[in-house]
Amino acid sequence: IWTMVAGGGASVIYSDTICELGGASELANYGEYSGAPSEQQTYEYAKTILTLMTKEKRDEGKVLIIGGGIANFTNVAATFKGIVRALQEYQDKLIEGNVKIFVRRAGPNYQ
């Protein structure tokens, strides 16, 4: 289980919840992006995670959770442009690796 979560508080809650639901041994990373990062910054962050995530395959596939709390000042549309760009770049590797992606995010310009 890999995560790409916005906000320090949200990242802790996501990780704690994964562990509480029995996924502690499957949690592959901990990190967060916050502070109103630019599209380029979230692109670079997403690329780093996706590079590590797709390095090795697992027969049962992998899970990527992209999320965060409800942003107060971060332009969600701008940050997601970087994430989407990285996902598009890694699309073939994600499909090959049978990666399931779940997204939950809200805040300014999230539509």
MOPAC internal coordinates of N, CA, C and O (Angstrom, degrees):
PM7 1SCF
backbone

  N    0.0000 0     0.00 0     0.00 0    0    0    0
  C    1.4604 1     0.00 0     0.00 0    1    0    0
  C    1.5217 1   107.63 1     0.00 0    2    1    0
  O    1.2310 1   121.01 1   -61.01 1    3    2    1
  N    1.3080 1   115.67 1   118.99 1    3    2    1
  C    1.4608 1   122.55 1   178.88 1    5    3    2
  C    1.5272 1   108.66 1  -109.48 1    6    5    3
  O    1.2310 1   120.59 1   -31.95 1    7    6    5
  N    1.3268 1   116.48 1   148.05 1    7    6    5
  C    1.4632 1   120.24 1   179.76 1    9    7    6
  C    1.5209 1   110.93 1  -128.17 1   10    9    7
  O    1.2310 1   121.58 1   -31.18 1   11   10    9
  N    1.3169 1   114.58 1   148.82 1   11   10    9
  C    1.4590 1   123.31 1   173.29 1   13   11   10
  C    1.5330 1   104.07 1  -137.75 1   14   13   11
  O    1.2310 1   120.83 1   -91.22 1   15   14   13
  N    1.3252 1   116.01 1    88.78 1   15   14   13
  C    1.4590 1   121.27 1  -168.85 1   17   15   14
  C    1.5254 1   110.98 1  -116.55 1   18   17   15
  O    1.2310 1   121.01 1   -38.91 1   19   18   17
  N    1.3218 1   115.68 1   141.09 1   19   18   17
  C    1.4614 1   122.51 1   177.77 1   21   19   18
  C    1.5216 1   109.40 1   -94.76 1   22   21   19
  O    1.2310 1   120.98 1   -48.48 1   23   22   21
  N    1.3137 1   115.72 1   131.52 1   23   22   21
  C    1.4606 1   121.23 1   174.13 1   25   23   22
  C    1.5131 1   112.97 1    95.36 1   26   25   23
  O    1.2310 1   121.25 1   -48.37 1   27   26   25
  N    1.3293 1   115.22 1   131.63 1   27   26   25
  C    1.4594 1   120.98 1  -178.46 1   29   27   26
  C    1.5082 1   113.31 1   -61.40 1   30   29   27
  O    1.2310 1   120.09 1   135.37 1   31   30   29
  N    1.3233 1   117.44 1   -44.63 1   31   30   29
  C    1.4624 1   120.14 1   179.07 1   33   31   30
  C    1.5157 1   111.79 1   -65.85 1   34   33   31
  O    1.2310 1   120.82 1   136.70 1   35   34   33
  N    1.3101 1   116.03 1   -43.30 1   35   34   33
  C    1.4699 1   120.07 1  -179.46 1   37   35   34
  C    1.5227 1   111.04 1   -65.59 1   38   37   35
  O    1.2310 1   120.35 1   140.44 1   39   38   37
  N    1.3178 1   116.94 1   -39.56 1   39   38   37
  C    1.4704 1   119.14 1  -178.49 1   41   39   38
  C    1.5256 1   111.15 1   -64.07 1   42   41   39
  O    1.2310 1   120.41 1   143.37 1   43   42   41
  N    1.3220 1   116.81 1   -36.63 1   43   42   41
  C    1.4650 1   120.30 1   177.48 1   45   43   42
  C    1.5263 1   109.85 1   -66.94 1   46   45   43
  O    1.2310 1   120.45 1   136.15 1   47   46   45
  N    1.3167 1   116.74 1   -43.85 1   47   46   45
  C    1.4727 1   120.41 1  -179.70 1   49   47   46
  C    1.5275 1   110.62 1   -63.35 1   50   49   47
  O    1.2310 1   120.10 1   136.25 1   51   50   49
  N    1.3243 1   117.42 1   -43.75 1   51   50   49
  C    1.4656 1   120.21 1   178.82 1   53   51   50
  C    1.5199 1   110.00 1   -60.20 1   54   53   51
  O    1.2310 1   119.98 1   131.65 1   55   54   53
  N    1.3285 1   117.64 1   -48.35 1   55   54   53
  C    1.4672 1   121.20 1  -178.55 1   57   55   54
  C    1.5191 1   111.45 1   -64.73 1   58   57   55
  O    1.2310 1   120.51 1   135.35 1   59   58   57
  N    1.3211 1   116.64 1   -44.65 1   59   58   57
  C    1.4649 1   120.05 1   178.48 1   61   59   58
  C    1.5240 1   111.38 1   -60.57 1   62   61   59
  O    1.2310 1   120.50 1   139.23 1   63   62   61
  N    1.3175 1   116.64 1   -40.77 1   63   62   61
  C    1.4653 1   120.62 1  -179.51 1   65   63   62
  C    1.5214 1   111.10 1   -65.67 1   66   65   63
  O    1.2310 1   120.44 1   136.66 1   67   66   65
  N    1.3195 1   116.76 1   -43.34 1   67   66   65
  C    1.4706 1   120.39 1   177.30 1   69   67   66
  C    1.5299 1   109.47 1   -57.75 1   70   69   67
  O    1.2310 1   120.71 1   134.76 1   71   70   69
  N    1.3238 1   116.25 1   -45.24 1   71   70   69
  C    1.4702 1   120.81 1   179.42 1   73   71   70
  C    1.5194 1   111.83 1   -64.93 1   74   73   71
  O    1.2310 1   120.29 1   135.65 1   75   74   73
  N    1.3251 1   117.06 1   -44.35 1   75   74   73
  C    1.4672 1   120.92 1   179.94 1   77   75   74
  C    1.5248 1   112.13 1   -62.80 1   78   77   75
  O    1.2310 1   120.33 1   150.63 1   79   78   77
  N    1.3261 1   116.98 1   -29.37 1   79   78   77
  C    1.4648 1   121.17 1   179.54 1   81   79   78
  C    1.5301 1   112.11 1   -86.80 1   82   81   79
  O    1.2310 1   120.72 1  -170.07 1   83   82   81
  N    1.3242 1   116.23 1     9.93 1   83   82   81
  C    1.4553 1   120.56 1   175.44 1   85   83   82
  C    1.5131 1   115.46 1    92.75 1   86   85   83
  O    1.2310 1   119.91 1  -169.28 1   87   86   85
  N    1.3294 1   117.77 1    10.72 1   87   86   85
  C    1.4619 1   120.65 1  -177.09 1   89   87   86
  C    1.5137 1   115.27 1  -100.11 1   90   89   87
  O    1.2310 1   119.71 1  -164.18 1   91   90   89
  N    1.3218 1   118.17 1    15.82 1   91   90   89
  C    1.4708 1   120.35 1  -176.57 1   93   91   90
  C    1.5238 1   112.56 1   -56.53 1   94   93   91
  O    1.2310 1   120.38 1   137.62 1   95   94   93
  N    1.3176 1   116.88 1   -42.38 1   95   94   93
  C    1.4627 1   119.70 1  -178.43 1   97   95   94
  C    1.5302 1   112.28 1   -73.03 1   98   97   95
  O    1.2310 1   120.48 1   166.11 1   99   98   97
  N    1.3247 1   116.70 1   -13.89 1   99   98   97
  C    1.4615 1   121.58 1   179.97 1  101   99   98
  C    1.5316 1   113.15 1   -99.96 1  102  101   99
  O    1.2310 1   120.15 1   172.29 1  103  102  101
  N    1.3271 1   117.31 1    -7.71 1  103  102  101
  C    1.4641 1   120.90 1  -179.00 1  105  103  102
  C    1.5245 1   109.09 1   -71.69 1  106  105  103
  O    1.2310 1   120.83 1   -66.08 1  107  106  105
  N    1.3220 1   116.02 1   113.92 1  107  106  105
  C    1.4651 1   121.21 1  -171.96 1  109  107  106
  C    1.5204 1   113.64 1   -89.43 1  110  109  107
  O    1.2310 1   119.82 1   155.68 1  111  110  109
  N    1.3236 1   117.95 1   -24.32 1  111  110  109
  C    1.4615 1   119.26 1  -176.80 1  113  111  110
  C    1.5212 1   110.61 1  -153.00 1  114  113  111
  O    1.2310 1   121.44 1   -16.66 1  115  114  113
  N    1.3047 1   114.85 1   163.34 1  115  114  113
  C    1.4623 1   121.76 1   169.54 1  117  115  114
  C    1.5165 1   106.92 1  -137.65 1  118  117  115
  O    1.2310 1   121.10 1   -49.55 1  119  118  117
  N    1.3077 1   115.50 1   130.45 1  119  118  117
  C    1.4613 1   120.41 1   177.63 1  121  119  118
  C    1.5081 1   108.53 1  -174.47 1  122  121  119
  O    1.2310 1   121.37 1    -8.30 1  123  122  121
  N    1.3088 1   114.99 1   171.70 1  123  122  121
  C    1.4631 1   119.41 1   176.68 1  125  123  122
  C    1.5201 1   109.41 1  -158.21 1  126  125  123
  O    1.2310 1   121.77 1   -24.34 1  127  126  125
  N    1.3184 1   114.22 1   155.66 1  127  126  125
  C    1.4618 1   120.32 1   172.62 1  129  127  126
  C    1.5228 1   107.06 1  -120.35 1  130  129  127
  O    1.2310 1   120.55 1   -45.14 1  131  130  129
  N    1.3041 1   116.56 1   134.86 1  131  130  129
  C    1.4677 1   120.04 1  -179.27 1  133  131  130
  C    1.5169 1   109.69 1  -158.46 1  134  133  131
  O    1.2310 1   121.15 1     1.63 1  135  134  133
  N    1.3165 1   115.41 1  -178.37 1  135  134  133
  C    1.4581 1   120.05 1   179.82 1  137  135  134
  C    1.5135 1   113.74 1    80.18 1  138  137  135
  O    1.2310 1   120.35 1  -150.14 1  139  138  137
  N    1.3194 1   116.94 1    29.86 1  139  138  137
  C    1.4705 1   122.85 1   179.35 1  141  139  138
  C    1.5315 1   111.99 1    57.22 1  142  141  139
  O    1.2310 1   120.03 1  -122.12 1  143  142  141
  N    1.3411 1   117.55 1    57.88 1  143  142  141
  C    1.4649 1   119.84 1   179.45 1  145  143  142
  C    1.5311 1   110.95 1   -67.52 1  146  145  143
  O    1.2310 1   121.48 1   -24.59 1  147  146  145
  N    1.3052 1   114.77 1   155.41 1  147  146  145
  C    1.4665 1   120.40 1   179.07 1  149  147  146
  C    1.5233 1   110.28 1   -78.36 1  150  149  147
  O    1.2310 1   121.07 1   -10.64 1  151  150  149
  N    1.3110 1   115.56 1   169.36 1  151  150  149
  C    1.4556 1   120.54 1   175.76 1  153  151  150
  C    1.5293 1   110.44 1   -57.08 1  154  153  151
  O    1.2310 1   120.39 1   136.55 1  155  154  153
  N    1.3151 1   116.87 1   -43.45 1  155  154  153
  C    1.4688 1   120.93 1  -178.70 1  157  155  154
  C    1.5344 1   111.27 1   -64.48 1  158  157  155
  O    1.2310 1   120.58 1   139.99 1  159  158  157
  N    1.3131 1   116.49 1   -40.01 1  159  158  157
  C    1.4624 1   119.67 1   179.96 1  161  159  158
  C    1.5249 1   111.50 1   -65.56 1  162  161  159
  O    1.2310 1   120.17 1   137.20 1  163  162  161
  N    1.3319 1   117.29 1   -42.80 1  163  162  161
  C    1.4672 1   118.44 1   178.81 1  165  163  162
  C    1.5305 1   111.00 1   -70.84 1  166  165  163
  O    1.2310 1   120.26 1   148.66 1  167  166  165
  N    1.3179 1   117.11 1   -31.34 1  167  166  165
  C    1.4700 1   121.04 1   175.14 1  169  167  166
  C    1.5278 1   109.88 1   -61.53 1  170  169  167
  O    1.2310 1   120.24 1   131.63 1  171  170  169
  N    1.3161 1   117.14 1   -48.37 1  171  170  169
  C    1.4676 1   121.29 1  -179.68 1  173  171  170
  C    1.5260 1   110.84 1   -63.71 1  174  173  171
  O    1.2310 1   120.51 1   138.03 1  175  174  173
  N    1.3291 1   116.64 1   -41.97 1  175  174  173
  C    1.4642 1   121.16 1   178.86 1  177  175  174
  C    1.5242 1   110.12 1   -63.02 1  178  177  175
  O    1.2310 1   120.45 1   133.07 1  179  178  177
  N    1.3331 1   116.75 1   -46.93 1  179  178  177
  C    1.4609 1   121.21 1   179.66 1  181  179  178
  C    1.5247 1   111.03 1   -62.25 1  182  181  179
  O    1.2310 1   119.92 1   138.46 1  183  182  181
  N    1.3196 1   117.77 1   -41.54 1  183  182  181
  C    1.4655 1   121.23 1   178.37 1  185  183  182
  C    1.5230 1   111.23 1   -60.60 1  186  185  183
  O    1.2310 1   120.44 1   139.19 1  187  186  185
  N    1.3223 1   116.76 1   -40.81 1  187  186  185
  C    1.4654 1   120.72 1   179.16 1  189  187  186
  C    1.5297 1   110.38 1   -60.60 1  190  189  187
  O    1.2310 1   120.59 1   131.78 1  191  190  189
  N    1.3197 1   116.47 1   -48.22 1  191  190  189
  C    1.4634 1   120.58 1  -179.85 1  193  191  190
  C    1.5266 1   110.56 1   -64.21 1  194  193  191
  O    1.2310 1   120.15 1   135.06 1  195  194  193
  N    1.3247 1   117.32 1   -44.94 1  195  194  193
  C    1.4656 1   120.68 1  -177.43 1  197  195  194
  C    1.5294 1   111.52 1   -67.24 1  198  197  195
  O    1.2310 1   120.09 1   145.26 1  199  198  197
  N    1.3197 1   117.43 1   -34.74 1  199  198  197
  C    1.4659 1   120.80 1   176.28 1  201  199  198
  C    1.5248 1   110.15 1   -61.86 1  202  201  199
  O    1.2310 1   120.53 1   131.75 1  203  202  201
  N    1.3206 1   116.59 1   -48.25 1  203  202  201
  C    1.4628 1   120.85 1   179.31 1  205  203  202
  C    1.5278 1   111.35 1   -65.42 1  206  205  203
  O    1.2310 1   121.18 1   138.99 1  207  206  205
  N    1.3182 1   115.35 1   -41.01 1  207  206  205
  C    1.4646 1   121.20 1  -176.23 1  209  207  206
  C    1.5250 1   112.34 1   -65.61 1  210  209  207
  O    1.2310 1   119.89 1   142.56 1  211  210  209
  N    1.3127 1   117.82 1   -37.44 1  211  210  209
  C    1.4630 1   121.58 1  -174.94 1  213  211  210
  C    1.5241 1   113.06 1   -94.31 1  214  213  211
  O    1.2310 1   120.39 1  -174.92 1  215  214  213
  N    1.3186 1   116.87 1     5.08 1  215  214  213
  C    1.4703 1   121.16 1  -178.91 1  217  215  214
  C    1.5302 1   111.54 1   -63.45 1  218  217  215
  O    1.2310 1   120.30 1   138.94 1  219  218  217
  N    1.3238 1   117.03 1   -41.06 1  219  218  217
  C    1.4564 1   122.29 1   179.78 1  221  219  218
  C    1.5247 1   109.26 1  -127.79 1  222  221  219
  O    1.2310 1   121.07 1   -36.46 1  223  222  221
  N    1.3368 1   115.56 1   143.54 1  223  222  221
  C    1.4660 1   120.55 1   178.43 1  225  223  222
  C    1.5169 1   110.03 1   -95.45 1  226  225  223
  O    1.2310 1   121.48 1   -26.38 1  227  226  225
  N    1.3273 1   114.78 1   153.62 1  227  226  225
  C    1.4716 1   122.22 1   172.57 1  229  227  226
  C    1.5116 1   107.17 1  -124.27 1  230  229  227
  O    1.2310 1   120.45 1   -41.87 1  231  230  229
  N    1.3017 1   116.74 1   138.13 1  231  230  229
  C    1.4701 1   120.64 1  -178.52 1  233  231  230
  C    1.5224 1   112.11 1   -54.89 1  234  233  231
  O    1.2310 1   120.64 1   140.31 1  235  234  233
  N    1.3350 1   116.37 1   -39.69 1  235  234  233
  C    1.4640 1   120.50 1  -177.90 1  237  235  234
  C    1.5228 1   113.28 1   -84.21 1  238  237  235
  O    1.2310 1   120.02 1  -179.08 1  239  238  237
  N    1.3214 1   117.57 1     0.92 1  239  238  237
  C    1.4618 1   121.49 1   179.84 1  241  239  238
  C    1.5213 1   112.18 1    83.01 1  242  241  239
  O    1.2310 1   121.09 1     7.76 1  243  242  241
  N    1.3050 1   115.51 1  -172.24 1  243  242  241
  C    1.4626 1   122.11 1  -179.12 1  245  243  242
  C    1.5243 1   109.19 1  -137.31 1  246  245  243
  O    1.2310 1   121.34 1   -12.23 1  247  246  245
  N    1.3250 1   115.05 1   167.77 1  247  246  245
  C    1.4619 1   122.02 1   178.41 1  249  247  246
  C    1.5198 1   108.28 1  -124.68 1  250  249  247
  O    1.2310 1   120.90 1   -43.42 1  251  250  249
  N    1.3258 1   115.89 1   136.58 1  251  250  249
  C    1.4622 1   122.45 1   173.43 1  253  251  250
  C    1.5205 1   107.91 1  -121.46 1  254  253  251
  O    1.2310 1   120.81 1   -57.01 1  255  254  253
  N    1.3198 1   116.06 1   122.99 1  255  254  253
  C    1.4637 1   121.27 1   177.07 1  257  255  254
  C    1.5237 1   107.62 1  -108.10 1  258  257  255
  O    1.2310 1   121.04 1   -60.86 1  259  258  257
  N    1.3286 1   115.61 1   119.14 1  259  258  257
  C    1.4620 1   122.23 1   177.11 1  261  259  258
  C    1.5205 1   106.22 1  -109.48 1  262  261  259
  O    1.2310 1   120.12 1   -60.59 1  263  262  261
  N    1.3095 1   117.38 1   119.41 1  263  262  261
  C    1.4505 1   117.73 1  -175.79 1  265  263  262
  C    1.5048 1   113.77 1  -164.06 1  266  265  263
  O    1.2310 1   121.96 1    15.03 1  267  266  265
  N    1.3084 1   113.85 1  -164.97 1  267  266  265
  C    1.4496 1   121.64 1   179.63 1  269  267  266
  C    1.5072 1   109.51 1   163.96 1  270  269  267
  O    1.2310 1   121.45 1    -4.42 1  271  270  269
  N    1.2885 1   114.83 1   175.58 1  271  270  269
  C    1.4524 1   120.06 1   174.71 1  273  271  270
  C    1.5201 1   109.53 1   -76.80 1  274  273  271
  O    1.2310 1   120.40 1    11.99 1  275  274  273
  N    1.2976 1   116.84 1  -168.01 1  275  274  273
  C    1.4647 1   120.76 1   175.13 1  277  275  274
  C    1.5175 1   107.18 1   -86.25 1  278  277  275
  O    1.2310 1   120.69 1   -64.72 1  279  278  277
  N    1.3222 1   116.28 1   115.28 1  279  278  277
  C    1.4587 1   121.47 1  -175.57 1  281  279  278
  C    1.5230 1   111.36 1   -67.58 1  282  281  279
  O    1.2310 1   121.07 1   -36.38 1  283  282  281
  N    1.3172 1   115.56 1   143.62 1  283  282  281
  C    1.4604 1   121.13 1   175.84 1  285  283  282
  C    1.5222 1   111.68 1   -94.09 1  286  285  283
  O    1.2310 1   120.51 1   139.05 1  287  286  285
  N    1.3277 1   116.63 1   -40.95 1  287  286  285
  C    1.4604 1   119.77 1  -173.86 1  289  287  286
  C    1.5222 1   113.84 1  -130.16 1  290  289  287
  O    1.2310 1   119.69 1   170.42 1  291  290  289
  N    1.3180 1   118.20 1    -9.58 1  291  290  289
  C    1.4559 1   121.18 1  -179.88 1  293  291  290
  C    1.5239 1   109.71 1   -79.34 1  294  293  291
  O    1.2310 1   120.94 1   -49.72 1  295  294  293
  N    1.3262 1   115.81 1   130.28 1  295  294  293
  C    1.4594 1   120.90 1   175.97 1  297  295  294
  C    1.5271 1   107.36 1   -76.66 1  298  297  295
  O    1.2310 1   120.85 1   -80.53 1  299  298  297
  N    1.3232 1   115.99 1    99.47 1  299  298  297
  C    1.4560 1   121.47 1  -173.89 1  301  299  298
  C    1.5302 1   111.00 1   -60.35 1  302  301  299
  O    1.2310 1   119.91 1   142.15 1  303  302  301
  N    1.3098 1   117.78 1   -37.85 1  303  302  301
  C    1.4664 1   121.02 1   179.54 1  305  303  302
  C    1.5237 1   110.82 1   -60.39 1  306  305  303
  O    1.2310 1   119.98 1   137.17 1  307  306  305
  N    1.3159 1   117.65 1   -42.83 1  307  306  305
  C    1.4633 1   121.09 1  -179.21 1  309  307  306
  C    1.5288 1   110.97 1   -66.47 1  310  309  307
  O    1.2310 1   120.34 1   135.70 1  311  310  309
  N    1.3299 1   116.96 1   -44.30 1  311  310  309
  C    1.4651 1   118.70 1  -179.29 1  313  311  310
  C    1.5268 1   110.76 1   -67.29 1  314  313  311
  O    1.2310 1   120.42 1   142.58 1  315  314  313
  N    1.3232 1   116.81 1   -37.42 1  315  314  313
  C    1.4577 1   118.77 1  -178.73 1  317  315  314
  C    1.5212 1   112.53 1   -71.27 1  318  317  315
  O    1.2310 1   119.68 1   154.91 1  319  318  317
  N    1.3142 1   118.22 1   -25.09 1  319  318  317
  C    1.4701 1   119.15 1   175.83 1  321  319  318
  C    1.5215 1   110.01 1   -59.03 1  322  321  319
  O    1.2310 1   120.64 1   138.96 1  323  322  321
  N    1.3287 1   116.39 1   -41.04 1  323  322  321
  C    1.4609 1   120.08 1   178.43 1  325  323  322
  C    1.5158 1   112.08 1   -66.54 1  326  325  323
  O    1.2310 1   120.60 1   138.89 1  327  326  325
  N    1.3235 1   116.45 1   -41.11 1  327  326  325
  C    1.4624 1   120.89 1   179.18 1  329  327  326
  C    1.5211 1   110.63 1   -66.10 1  330  329  327
  O    1.2310 1   120.48 1   134.86 1  331  330  329
  N    1.3221 1   116.70 1   -45.14 1  331  330  329
  C    1.4634 1   120.95 1  -179.98 1  333  331  330
  C    1.5267 1   110.52 1   -62.24 1  334  333  331
  O    1.2310 1   120.24 1   138.96 1  335  334  333
  N    1.3147 1   117.14 1   -41.04 1  335  334  333
  C    1.4698 1   120.70 1   178.83 1  337  335  334
  C    1.5322 1   110.14 1   -60.07 1  338  337  335
  O    1.2310 1   120.15 1   136.15 1  339  338  337
  N    1.3193 1   117.32 1   -43.85 1  339  338  337
  C    1.4671 1   120.72 1   178.94 1  341  339  338
  C    1.5289 1   110.73 1   -66.38 1  342  341  339
  O    1.2310 1   120.17 1   137.63 1  343  342  341
  N    1.3377 1   117.29 1   -42.37 1  343  342  341
  C    1.4655 1   120.23 1   178.27 1  345  343  342
  C    1.5272 1   111.03 1   -60.61 1  346  345  343
  O    1.2310 1   120.21 1   138.79 1  347  346  345
  N    1.3259 1   117.20 1   -41.21 1  347  346  345
  C    1.4590 1   120.48 1   178.14 1  349  347  346
  C    1.5255 1   110.83 1   -63.69 1  350  349  347
  O    1.2310 1   120.73 1   139.56 1  351  350  349
  N    1.3145 1   116.21 1   -40.44 1  351  350  349
  C    1.4602 1   121.34 1  -179.87 1  353  351  350
  C    1.5428 1   111.21 1   -64.55 1  354  353  351
  O    1.2310 1   120.44 1   144.40 1  355  354  353
  N    1.3155 1   116.77 1   -35.60 1  355  354  353
  C    1.4611 1   122.33 1  -177.74 1  357  355  354
  C    1.5307 1   112.99 1   -98.96 1  358  357  355
  O    1.2310 1   120.06 1  -170.47 1  359  358  357
  N    1.3091 1   117.50 1     9.53 1  359  358  357
  C    1.4604 1   122.04 1  -173.98 1  361  359  358
  C    1.5236 1   113.18 1   -50.72 1  362  361  359
  O    1.2310 1   119.77 1   129.73 1  363  362  361
  N    1.3138 1   118.04 1   -50.27 1  363  362  361
  C    1.4632 1   120.70 1  -177.44 1  365  363  362
  C    1.5260 1   111.68 1   -62.04 1  366  365  363
  O    1.2310 1   120.17 1   137.30 1  367  366  365
  N    1.3270 1   117.27 1   -42.70 1  367  366  365
  C    1.4665 1   120.84 1   179.59 1  369  367  366
  C    1.5240 1   111.18 1   -66.65 1  370  369  367
  O    1.2310 1   120.32 1   143.63 1  371  370  369
  N    1.3212 1   117.00 1   -36.37 1  371  370  369
  C    1.4634 1   120.61 1   178.61 1  373  371  370
  C    1.5202 1   111.19 1   -67.25 1  374  373  371
  O    1.2310 1   120.43 1   139.85 1  375  374  373
  N    1.3172 1   116.79 1   -40.15 1  375  374  373
  C    1.4663 1   120.91 1   177.45 1  377  375  374
  C    1.5215 1   109.94 1   -67.00 1  378  377  375
  O    1.2310 1   120.20 1   133.19 1  379  378  377
  N    1.3351 1   117.22 1   -46.81 1  379  378  377
  C    1.4654 1   121.53 1   178.23 1  381  379  378
  C    1.5230 1   111.67 1   -57.17 1  382  381  379
  O    1.2310 1   120.57 1   142.58 1  383  382  381
  N    1.3247 1   116.52 1   -37.42 1  383  382  381
  C    1.4509 1   121.68 1  -177.85 1  385  383  382
  C    1.5163 1   114.23 1   -85.84 1  386  385  383
  O    1.2310 1   120.53 1  -174.95 1  387  386  385
  N    1.3294 1   116.59 1     5.05 1  387  386  385
  C    1.4697 1   121.56 1  -179.76 1  389  387  386
  C    1.5351 1   111.33 1    52.20 1  390  389  387
  O    1.2310 1   121.15 1  -129.65 1  391  390  389
  N    1.3232 1   115.40 1    50.35 1  391  390  389
  C    1.4663 1   121.44 1  -179.05 1  393  391  390
  C    1.5244 1   109.36 1   -88.75 1  394  393  391
  O    1.2310 1   121.38 1   -54.41 1  395  394  393
  N    1.3267 1   114.97 1   125.59 1  395  394  393
  C    1.4600 1   121.34 1   175.21 1  397  395  394
  C    1.5261 1   107.21 1   -96.70 1  398  397  395
  O    1.2310 1   120.28 1   -48.96 1  399  398  397
  N    1.3253 1   117.08 1   131.04 1  399  398  397
  C    1.4620 1   122.05 1  -175.96 1  401  399  398
  C    1.5229 1   109.62 1  -116.37 1  402  401  399
  O    1.2310 1   121.24 1   -50.06 1  403  402  401
  N    1.3342 1   115.23 1   129.94 1  403  402  401
  C    1.4588 1   122.45 1   177.49 1  405  403  402
  C    1.5238 1   107.86 1  -120.51 1  406  405  403
  O    1.2310 1   120.65 1   -45.37 1  407  406  405
  N    1.3473 1   116.36 1   134.63 1  407  406  405
  C    1.4649 1   120.78 1  -175.75 1  409  407  406
  C    1.5280 1   109.33 1  -127.23 1  410  409  407
  O    1.2310 1   121.43 1   -44.61 1  411  410  409
  N    1.3467 1   114.86 1   135.39 1  411  410  409
  C    1.4756 1   122.52 1   173.71 1  413  411  410
  C    1.5134 1   107.32 1  -147.70 1  414  413  411
  O    1.2310 1   120.24 1   -67.69 1  415  414  413
  N    1.3173 1   117.15 1   112.31 1  415  414  413
  C    1.4661 1   121.32 1  -179.40 1  417  415  414
  C    1.5190 1   109.01 1  -154.91 1  418  417  415
  O    1.2310 1   120.18 1   -33.29 1  419  418  417
  N    1.3306 1   117.26 1   146.71 1  419  418  417
  C    1.4611 1   121.95 1   176.45 1  421  419  418
  C    1.5196 1   108.97 1  -152.52 1  422  421  419
  O    1.2310 1   121.29 1   -16.65 1  423  422  421
  N    1.3206 1   115.15 1   163.35 1  423  422  421
  C    1.4643 1   121.27 1  -178.83 1  425  423  422
  C    1.5109 1   109.34 1   142.73 1  426  425  423
  O    1.2310 1   119.98 1    13.23 1  427  426  425
  N    1.3430 1   117.64 1  -166.77 1  427  426  425
  C    1.4581 1   120.58 1  -179.73 1  429  427  426
  C    1.5291 1   112.29 1   -55.73 1  430  429  427
  O    1.2310 1   120.90 1   -53.52 1  431  430  429
  N    1.3247 1   115.89 1   126.48 1  431  430  429
  C    1.4656 1   123.81 1   176.67 1  433  431  430
  C    1.5152 1   113.83 1    62.70 1  434  433  431
  O    1.2310 1   119.58 1  -143.44 1  435  434  433
  N    1.3201 1   118.41 1    36.56 1  435  434  433
  C    1.4672 1   120.35 1  -178.09 1  437  435  434
  C    1.5212 1   112.85 1   -79.54 1  438  437  435
  O    1.2310 1   119.28 1   164.02 1  439  438  437
  N    1.3448 1   118.98 1   -15.98 1  439  438  437
  C    1.4610 1   120.85 1  -176.10 1  441  439  438
  C    1.5035 1   112.33 1   -68.24 1  442  441  439
  O    1.2310 1   120.10 1   180.00 1  443  442  441

